[in-house]
Amino acid sequence: LKEKEITCVTATHDSEEALAFADNILLLKDGRKETYGSPQQLFDSFSTEYQGSFFGEISVLESELISERSETKFAYLLPHQLSVSLEKIGLEVKVQDSFYRGTHYLIVASYSDKPVYFNHVKPLVSGDTVYLKKANGAR
């Protein structure tokens, strides 16, 4: 289609498909335009929980909890944007569950009864406390 410059419009709920094949993504909410842009633009700069949730599990945290100087009150983070701190600094969370994802484990934890999602190289024990920080390179 690209070689022959043929326009193709598809509808999908699969973010991996959209990221891999789309030139542009129109994200709808309740039948109305939520946001529009290239896959990289949308993935790198979503500004609401709804927009971020298109790409998977999303943690909604108060900006100051992760030392983010921001005009917005909340930070919306995907699991790869948080990592475990070896020091007792950052966001203290309680591990709820670990899910094997092939290349990593998706860890579900809680902070103030709200879910927090992050990736880790091995499963963590339910009930354990860990400290999180923004991962290197996270926006």
Order of alpha helices (4+ residues) and beta strands (2+ residues): alpha-beta-beta-alpha-alpha-beta-beta-beta-beta-beta-beta-beta
